[in-house]
């Protein structure tokens, strides 16, 4: 078996294992940073539906080669305002909205296309300086502010908690984001559906699901460890 076939065999095994473990109502998003289109399309042939790209340039490079009839492409990485124009017509959901300036640009570009772009608000649940995201205590106010913009609709929250060796601490972060999610849902804010809580990755998605995550973003647990190339 050559390297490509062996890679595909592992992808198939990983997908089958993860999908069998996911509860009903939880969406599997495959995080596809650095993953070639060939392997993404193979996963799509096995039933994978939702993928998330982290980098605008990489998404643009792959876009023409992706099986877009089978794949729902979303954007999950840090997004600069000057790059919104490149992806506004290529993704179905933007996970990483953490500033009014970014929300306004998404709104402007979406309106110019005659569409409404669903977005998630990224919450910096651990208060880490190295990560983007809205502070937890400011999340509801931020959601209300951007929900007033035309051209976007707020579908929920996304978070990336600090890396934790301690399982209880990891779960505590997910419980915290779940509480914020539920509290905002209860407010019935116009243009806010709060239907998606995007939380949990390859190393801790089970904890996130236990705490109420409705979407998990899994990369290396499907495609193997990533090979990063500095550009």
N, C-alpha and C positions, 0 to 999 in steps of 0.2 A: 504494500500500500504506500503510495507516494505521500509527500508532506501535505499536499492539498487535500487529498482524500482523508488523511488522518485528522486534519483540522476539521473537516466537515463532520466526521464521525463524532468528534468530541462536542462540536456545537449541537448536533442532534441529541446526544446524550444529556447535555446540560439543559437544553430547552425542555426536553421531556421531564427531567427531574424537577425543574423549577415550576413549570406549568402545573404539574401534578400536585405541587405543594401549595399553590396559590388558592386562597379561598375565593368563592364566587363573589363577583363585584369588585375585585381588585385588578386593575389593569397592569399588565407587564409592559413597561417601556424598555426597550433594549438601548442602552447607551452605546453609541457606535463610534465614538472618537477613536481615530487611527485604524478603524476596521475597514478593509477594502470593500467596495461595492459588491464584489463577487460573493463574499461571505454573508453580507447583509441580505442579498437577494436569495441566497441559499436558505437562510433562516426564514425568509418570507415564504419560500416554497413549502416550508414545514408548518406554516401557520402563524408565524410572527406577524403582528399587524402594526405595532407602534414602535417607532424608533426616535431617538433624540440625538441631535448633533450639538456639540459644544462650541465649535468654531465656525464663523461665517465663511472664511476662505475654504475650509475643508468641505463644508456643505456644498458650496458652489462647484468645487472640483468634482464631487461625487454625483451631483444632482442628476445630470443627464444619463448616468449609468444605473440609477436606482430603479427598481420595479415599482413605479409610482401607482400602478393599478392595485397592488397589494399592500403598499406601505402608507401609513399615516405618519408624515414627517413633522416632528416638533423640534423646537429650539430650546435647549436646556442650559446653555452656557452664559457667561457674562456677555452682554450685548451693548456695544457702543452705539450712541445715537446716530453717528454718521454711517453706520452699516445696516440700519433698519431697512433702508430702501432696497437692499440686495436680497432680503429674505421675506419681505412682507407678502409676496405672492407665492412663496414656496413652502411655508409651514402652516400648520393648522392651529398651533398653540405656542405661545412664548411663555416659558416658565419663570423667567428671571427679571421681572420688572421690580426695580427697587428705587426708582427716583421719578419724581414728577416730570422732569425733563425727558426721560426716556419714554414714559407713558404718553406725553404730549406728541413726541415724534412718531410713535407707533400710531396714535390717533390720526395725525396729519396724513401720514402715508396711506393708512387704510382708507380714510375718507376720499383721498385722491383716486383710489381704485374702486370706490363704491362698495366697500366691504366693511365688515365689523370683525376685528381681530380679537379672539379670546386670549386672555392673559392670566397668568398666576402672579401673585405678589410673593417675592422672595423674602423670607424672614430670617434674619441672622439670629437664630435661636440661642446660640452660645455666646453672642456678643464678641465674636472674634474680629480683631482689627484686620486680619488678612483676608476676610471674606466679605463679599457684598451682602446686601440684604437690609431690610428695614428692622430697626430695633423692635423687639416684641411688644413693648409698651406703646409703641407708636403705630402699630399695624392697623388697628381699626380706623384711626383717623386718616391714615394714608389710603386705605381701601376706599373710604368715603370720598376722598379728594379726587382720586383718579377715576372713580366710577361716574363722576359727573362729566367726564370727557366723552364726546361722541367718537364713534369709530373703533372703540374698544368695549369689551365686556369682561368683567372680572369673574373668573370661573373658580377661584380658590387660592390656595397657598402652596408654596414650595419651600423646603428647607434642607440644609445640609448641616447636621449637627457636628460638633467637635469630635475628633477621633477619641474613642474611649475604650480602654481595656476593661473597665468595669461595666458589666452589663446593666446593672441597676442605674448607673448614671446615664448610660445611653438611652435606656427606656424613659428616664425622667425627662430628657429633652423631647422625646416624641410625645410624651403625655402633655408636656407644656404646649407644643404646637397644636396638638389636638384640641386642647381647651380653648386656645385662641380661635381656632377654626370654628368650633361649636358656638362660641360666644358671638362671633361675627355673623354666623348663619342665623342666629336667633334674632338679629336686628332687622332682618328683612329689608336691607338697603336696596334701593332701586339700582338696576343694572349690575347686581351682584348675585350670582347663583350659588357660590360656595359648594360646588359639586365635586371638586377635585382637591384632595390633599396629597400632594406629590412629595413623598418622604420615604427614605429607605433605599440603600444601595447594596452592592454585592455582599458586603461584610455584615450588614445588620438589618436587611430587609424584613426578616422574620419579626424582629422587635417592633419595627415600624408598623407592620400589619396588625400585630397584637394591639397596638395603640390606636388603630383606626385609620391608617393610611389607605387611600383608595387607589394610589398609583405608586409603583416602585420602579426605580431607575437602575437597571442591572446591566453592567458591562462585562467586566472580567469574568464573572461567574458564568457567562454564556460563551464569550469569545476567547477566553484565556487572558493571561496577563498582557498588558499593552506594551507595545514598543514605541517609545516616544522619539521623535526626530526634531531637533531644534531647527527652526526655520528663521 
